[in-house]
Amino acid sequence: MDYPYFLKRGSSVSDIITRVSGYINTMNIQYERDAGIRFVIKEFVINTQQDAMGDPDDMLGLLINFKNYWRINRSAVDRDIALVQ
């Protein structure tokens, strides 16, 4: 999660985990029913300090930095998808 989202959620890691888990669980109902796909959350990365990934208003720059961060720092995480919020 990016730092501005962390601040908007009251700087509460537990609130972010609860909310995002709820989003994924809700989404899973539709994906399982319609496509036979289920998302499993393996890891949360919540930035509790100012983001090194850049300006959240620059979506293209944020996505490029996010992609590069995961390739460099999180390559050992077994995953099919990574989401930025």
C-alpha positions as CSV (number, residue, x, y, z in Angstrom):
1,M,0.0,0.0,0.0
2,D,1.3,3.4,-0.7
3,Y,1.9,6.0,2.0
4,P,-1.0,8.3,1.2
5,Y,-3.4,5.4,1.4
6,F,-1.8,4.5,4.8
7,L,-2.5,8.0,6.0
8,K,-6.1,8.0,4.7
9,R,-6.8,4.8,6.6
10,G,-5.7,6.5,9.9
11,S,-2.2,5.1,9.8
12,S,-3.6,1.7,10.8
13,V,-1.9,-1.3,9.4
14,S,-4.6,-3.6,10.8
15,D,-7.4,-1.5,9.2
16,I,-5.6,-1.7,5.8
17,I,-5.2,-5.5,6.1
18,T,-8.9,-5.9,7.0
19,R,-10.1,-3.6,4.2
20,V,-7.9,-5.1,1.5
21,S,-8.7,-8.7,2.6
22,G,-12.4,-7.7,2.3
23,Y,-11.9,-6.4,-1.2
24,I,-10.1,-9.6,-2.3
25,N,-12.7,-11.8,-0.6
26,T,-15.5,-10.0,-2.3
27,M,-13.8,-10.2,-5.7
28,N,-13.1,-13.9,-5.2
29,I,-16.8,-14.6,-5.1
30,Q,-17.2,-13.4,-8.6
31,Y,-13.9,-14.7,-10.0
32,E,-14.6,-18.2,-8.5
33,R,-18.1,-18.3,-9.8
34,D,-17.4,-16.9,-13.3
35,A,-13.8,-18.1,-14.1
36,G,-12.8,-20.7,-11.5
37,I,-10.0,-18.4,-10.3
38,R,-9.2,-17.7,-6.6
39,F,-6.8,-15.0,-5.3
40,V,-4.8,-15.8,-2.2
41,I,-3.0,-13.1,-0.3
42,K,0.5,-14.1,0.4
43,E,2.0,-10.9,1.7
44,F,1.1,-7.3,2.5
45,V,3.7,-4.6,1.9
46,I,2.4,-1.4,3.6
47,N,4.5,1.7,3.4
48,T,4.4,3.4,6.7
49,Q,6.8,6.1,5.7
50,Q,6.9,8.4,2.7
51,D,6.9,6.4,-0.5
52,A,10.1,5.8,-2.4
53,M,8.0,4.8,-5.3
54,G,7.1,8.3,-6.3
55,D,4.2,10.6,-6.6
56,P,0.9,8.7,-6.4
57,D,-0.7,11.3,-8.8
58,D,1.8,10.2,-11.5
59,M,0.2,6.8,-12.2
60,L,2.5,5.8,-15.0
61,G,5.6,6.7,-13.0
62,L,4.1,4.9,-9.9
63,L,3.5,1.7,-11.9
64,I,7.0,1.7,-13.4
65,N,8.6,2.2,-10.0
66,F,6.3,-0.4,-8.4
67,K,7.3,-2.9,-11.1
68,N,11.0,-2.2,-10.7
69,Y,10.7,-2.4,-6.9
70,W,9.1,-5.9,-7.1
71,R,11.7,-7.1,-9.6
72,I,14.6,-5.9,-7.5
73,N,13.4,-6.3,-3.9
74,R,10.7,-8.9,-3.9
75,S,11.7,-11.5,-6.5
76,A,11.7,-14.3,-4.0
77,V,8.0,-13.9,-3.2
78,D,6.1,-16.7,-5.0
79,R,3.3,-14.8,-6.7
80,D,1.4,-14.5,-9.9
81,I,0.3,-10.9,-9.4
82,A,1.2,-7.9,-7.3
83,L,-1.3,-5.1,-6.7
84,V,-0.6,-1.5,-5.8
85,Q,-3.3,0.5,-4.0
